Structure formats: C-alpha cells, structure tokens
Amino acid sequence: MPPSASSLQFHSPPRELPHHVRLLPWMSAFFIAMAFLESAVVVYLRALYYPEGFDFPLAPMSPTLVGTEIGREAATILMLLAVPAVVTRRALERFAWFCFGFGVWDIFYYVWLKVLLDWPSSLFSRDLLFLIPVPWVGPVWAPCVISLGLITTALVILHGRDRDPAFRVSTTAWALLIVGALLMILSFVIDPLQRSFGVQALLNSSGDALINGREYMPEHYPWPWFAAGFVFAVLGLFITWRSALRPPIRPTPKHSTAQ
C-alpha cells in the first residue's frame, strides 16, 4: 500500500554550523594550552627569583635571561599571529582570531597561575605584564578587562562575517578602537617610563631597561588613562556590533522588459 500524502514529509538537510563556530572549540583549546605553557615558564622563574612570592621591586636578572624573556614574548606574539593566518586568508578575520586568541590566552594565563601558585591573591595584585618594547606594569584586573573586550570584539566581527561576507569595520569604529587601545597601553607604561625605566628604553633592545629599573616600585596605577581608553574602545565596539546586526544588503535583480 503506497504511503499517504500526509505521511510524506520533506525535511531539508540540517543547516551546517558556520565555519567560525566550528573552529571555536579547537581554537579555544589551543590558546588555553598555550596559556598553560606560558604560566609554566613563570612558575619556574618565580621559583628561582621570587621564592617568597612575586612582588616589586623586581629581582636582578642577567642580561641573557632578560633577552631570552623578550625573545619568548616575541615568539608568543608570532604564535598568536600564525594560527589565524592558517585558518583564514581574510585580513579582518585574521585580526578577529588574533583578538580571540590573545584574550583567551591572557585570561587563562592568570587562571593557570592561580591553579599552580595560588597567585594573584586578588585582581588588584600588581604584575609585570609585558616587556616589549618597554616593561608594562599594572593590576591584574586591567589586562583581564582588555582580554574580555578582545574576545567580544572577535566574536562580533566573526558574527558579522557569518551574516554578510562583505561585512567591514567602519573607519569611525577603527579610529575609536585604536585610540582606546593606545590610551590603555599608555596606562601601563607611562609610570614606569617617567619614574624608573626611562624614555631611552624605547630605543634599547638589549633588556637593560628592565635590569636598570629593578628598583622600580609602582605607587599608583594611572587608571584615568585606562578609563578614557576603555570608553573609546567600547564606543568603537558598539558601532561595530550595530553594524554586524544589520541585515546584509542583497543586490536587486535586474529584469529585462519585453519589447
């Protein structure tokens, strides 16, 4: 007996997840593992130079070790750039994956340090954040806020590309994001440069700035610079988010008229 018409159901094949969504688990796993490697190196360094726990002033370090640390940080940035270059050829998507990777890596760096060393004791603990091109100093909460912003920016851009392959970040949004980033970076380096390491550190690639600045004691974090940068960056992200939510513009088909 042939099946009735009502029993015949036509199902469209399940919609495949967007490429970026399918990449998220593996990309997250890679950057979380990368963060563990980074934190493991810091565990070894602190066991050697800060057996009582990390704090300022910085312990004296040999030029060879400081140079190695700068090289390691440069290699880390190269790894963060290389992975996006492998998964996509589009510059904007590479930028988005770099932001995502940097954010996940940085947050889980502190997560692993908390697991391995029970540090930081609080989000207000001071940390030596970076060495390139000069030492960056700030409370733990500041890079964590930036990392959350980077992850959000990445997801907004990737979502926009999923909706419309022609999606772009506007010039206004780029300007706001760049100004915001520069102001937040300035909040990390302005005090060390003014009070200890010196402006000459910008021209010094041998690591002497870190060695000569080992007596540096951060007194206060210039959070107004960070706050100003945060406002600019949030405005840029908001504009990008609004743009990513707009429906894609479809070309209007042209109809020929009968003669």
Secondary structure by P-SEA (a helix, b strand, c coil): ccccccccccccccccccccccaaaaaaaaaaaaaaaaaaaaaaaaaaccccccccccccccaaaaaaaaaaaaaaaaaaaaaaaaacccaaaaaaaaaaaaaaaaaaaaaaaaaaccccccccccccccccccbbbbcaaaaaaaaaaaaaaaaaaaaaaaacccccccaaaaaaaaaaaaaaaaaaccccccccccccccccccaaaaaaacccccccccaaaaaaaaaaaaaaaaaaaaaaaccccccbbbbbbcc
